[in-house]
Amino acid sequence: MTTASVNFPANSGARTLGIVAALVGGLLMSLDPIFIRLSGVSGFDTAFLFGLFTAISMPIFIQLRDERGLVKAITDSGWQVVLSGLLMLGSAAGLVLSIKLTSVANTFVILSATPALSALFSWWLLKEITSRATWLAIIAVIFGIAIVVSGSTQSGNWTGDLLALFSVICLSLNQTQLRKYPHVSRMASVGFGGLFLAIVMFFLATPSSYSLNTWLIMAVMGLFTAPFGRVLAQVATRHITAPEVGMILMIETVLAPLWAFGFFNEIPPLASLVGGSIIFMTIALYAASAAKTDMKTDTSAEETVDDN
């Protein structure tokens, strides 16, 4: 099996596809806290159901959508798909348990550290240089994180915050290694993550106590929104760098507290609103700048063709 190099230039069309995939993925994942809160069960039970339904949905969609079929898609992905699944186990478990122990705003603001860690891991493991514009955006996001976290230093939710940090580390490592190995099936990666999560959480969960409402709510999350949000985020790593993916996914940091307010009337602290606004503006400006650069690239390419 050959390993694709990470040092390939993406054309503007592919780069735009990567940005859109990351944006839609972030939108879908921002819905996670809603399902987790509505499930009405403990963090271990929620994680078990999320993993179980993800492990069911991904093999089905691979068989239907991947012309290689399930077995060939997995064997072609190699051992990297198992490693990706283990990292997804860490990120998903940390996310679910964090949301149960701290506020939605705190969890997703800490997740905003993803692009910074992805940039460091990409430089360390892939020798991939992050552009100045991306670093400036990362610095702005970190500044927003600092503002929000400053509002929770006395909340007594350090366990939830630390679990969110653990989730960030696993997520950043996974984005980096998937950037290095573009041949890995993204759906198989998410499927393995769900399988590992279901196996680990089974010993801590109590399935016999679930109501029908819990099964239905988690089925919607585990079969559709959560796994496909993660698949799209991983697909984006084929077209843009891991730090860029992490940066764009931070749109969920802004959306998740809005969903929490709409569904549960959970009002974020003022610090979360200020920090979230900085993060949102940073992502918007970064995406607009990237789109403008892509348009210039396309125009230059067309002019070159015309001249020839």
Summary of the structure (lengths in Angstrom):
residues: 308
radius of gyration: 19.3
end to end distance: 39.2
largest distance: 70.9
contacts: 1162
relative contact order: 0.22
helix: 81%
strand: 0%
